[in-house]
Amino acid sequence: MTVIDSAEDYLAQTNLELHRFREKMPFEPSLFSLVTAAEYRLTKAIISKADNPYLQYAHAPEEIFLSRLLYRLNPALPAETLIRNHFETLLQRLKRL
């Protein structure tokens, strides 16, 4: 089982009621990303495992893991919400509803 596959199991066992609200840090990727062939294959493997519409808004490794669960729980979040809020914060809000 990979880390991405087990992320949802971990979150189910973890109490997300930490009452901390994380803001997203602005992300500005470089114009040209130079990576090795191995790094490129790893990136493609991560994308294939975590593939969902919210993945494009993930700005941190933990958000990659959370994106699949967040999309499954609420597939209709507006782009503005995904851009401004850390996925952990959004999951905390969903759990309170």
Secondary structure as GFF3:
##gff-version 3
##sequence-region A 1 97
A	DSSP	alpha_helix	3	13	.	.	.	ID=ss1
A	DSSP	alpha_helix	37	49	.	.	.	ID=ss2
A	DSSP	three_ten_helix	53	57	.	.	.	ID=ss3
A	DSSP	alpha_helix	61	73	.	.	.	ID=ss4
A	DSSP	alpha_helix	79	84	.	.	.	ID=ss5
A	DSSP	alpha_helix	87	96	.	.	.	ID=ss6
###
